[in-house]
Amino acid sequence: MKWKRLENVPYAICSDLVTFRRRFYASFLSRNTFVIDPYSLEVTLLMPSRHKQLNYLVASGNDELFLVEVTIPNFEVIDFSRFTCIVSRLDEEGGKWVEVTNLGNRVFFIGHFVNVSCSTKELPDGCGLMGNTILFTNEPTFAYKYGVDTGNAGDDLNCWRSTRENSVSILNTSPVLALQVER
């Protein structure tokens, strides 16, 4: 046993790494996502992202793998409420990402430690989070929904953006993530 350098991998920081159906999926700050076969160590580029600034991989059990591409507007201070997202599901046969507008009864938790997909049936009753939602757990924020009307005529409605429905506060990040949803 010895270390082997992978070929065809960008010279960039790996921002996200997940296992899905006996393969590794790695997203890099160069905005590309690769699939790595753990046995042959073959590295294959999946369809490149659409030049978004951050990519997050979210496995939903062993059934589906999602890519959340986040665009951060140019402001002096990072404001999570101004992020927009495009969510895609992996089409393994086609080797490409297919954009989705509905996560069903799932909530994506993205940020601290790992990205997780959770059914709302697994959440305590009355916790305030509904399905078809993305929640960034890096700082206090609002949940993200698809097609949120901002009131600005120039805003694209064909993306995921922050809602003002429920404010979510991060109470604790260690040893577990604790959230408080305020209505």
N, C-alpha and C positions, 0 to 999 in steps of 0.2 A: 504494500500500500504506500502510495506517495501522492503528493499534490501534483495536479496537472492544470496548466493554464488553459482556460477556455479560449477558443479562437472565434472570431466573428462577433465578439462582444465589444460594444463601444468603450472607448476610454473616457468613461463618465461615471459619476456616482450612481450606484444602484439605489433607487429611492423606495422600491417596494419589491418584495419577493414572496410568492405564495406557492403552495403545492396544490395541484388540481389534477385529478385523474392520472396519478403516477408520473407527473411531469412538474418541472419548476417553471414558473412564469415570472420573469423579471422585468420591471419597469425602471428605466434609467432617466436621469435628469436631462438627457439628450432628447427626451420625449418619445422614445421608441420602446416597444415591448417585445421581448423575445421569449420563445419557448425553448427549454433546455431538457433534452432527454437525459435522465440520470444514469442510464446504462451506457449509451454510446457517447455521451457528452456532446451530441450534435446540437448546435445552436441555430435556431431559425427565427428570422424577423417576421413578426406578425405585421399586418397592415399598419403602417406608421400612423401615429396620432395626427390630428389636424392642427398641429402647432399650438396646443394648449400649454399652459405654463406648468401645471402639476398633473401627474397621473397617479391614480390609486387603483389597485386591484382588489376586488372583493369577491371571494368565493361564496356561493350560496350552496352549502353542503357539497355533495359531489355531483350536483346536477348542472349548475351553471356558474360561469365565471364572468364577472362584470368589470368593465374599465370605466372609471369616473375621471373625466378630463375636466380640469378646473381652469378657468380663465380668471386671472387677477387683474383688475383694472389698475392703471398706473396712477397711484396716489402716494403721497409721502408716508402715510400710515396705512398698514394693512388693515382692511376692514372686511371681515368675513361676510358681512351682510351684503357686500357688493359683488361677491364672487358669482359667476355663472358656471354651470356644469353641463356637460354632455355625458350621458350614460349609454354605454354600449354593452351588448352581450356577445360573448365569443361564439362564433360559428366555427366549430372545430373542423368540420368537413371542408368548408370553404377557406379556412385559415384567415378569417377576417373578423372585424368587429361590426356588429349590426346595431344601429342606434335603437334605443328603446325609450318610450315615454311613460311607461308604467311599470312599477316594481311589484304590483299586486299588493299582498298584505305584508310585504317586507319593509323593514327599516334598515338602512345602512348606517352603521356607526363607523366614521372614518377619523383617524387621527392617532391618539395615544396608543402605543404598543402594537396594535394590530387593527386591521379593518375587518368588520364583522357584519354579516347579514343575519337578521333575526326576524322571525315571524312575529307579528303582533300578538299572536296567540300565546307566545312564550313570555310576553311582558305582563306585569301585574295589572289587573283591572284598574282603570282610572288613572293610569300613569301619565296620560296626556299626549302620548305619541300615537299617531295613526299610521296605517300602512301607506305605501307609496311615498316614503319620506327618506331624505338623506340628512344625517346629523353629523356635523364636524365636532369632534370632541377636544379640539385644541384650546378652545377658550369659550367663554359664554357666547351664545349665538342663538339664532333662530333656525327652525327646521327648514329644509329646502324641499320645494314641491315643483312639479312640472307645470309650465304655462302660467306662472304668476303674473298678474297684471299689475305693473308698477305705476300706472297712470301716465307714464311718459310715452308719447306716441312713437318715438324712435327706438324704444326697447324691443328686442326680439323676444317674442313669447314662446318660441320653440326651443326652450332650454329650461334647466332647473335653476331656480333662484330662491333666495331667502324670502320666507314669508314673515309676516308680523303677527301670526296667530298666537303662537306660544313661545315665550322666552325660555331658553334652556340655560341654566347655570351649571357650571362644573364645580361640584362641591369638593371632590377629592380625586386624585389620580393615582395614589399609591396607598396601600397595595392593590386596591381595586378602583375602577372608575365609578364614581357616584355622581348622578345627575339629578337636577331638580327642574321639573317642568312647571312653569307658571302660566296660568291662563289669563 
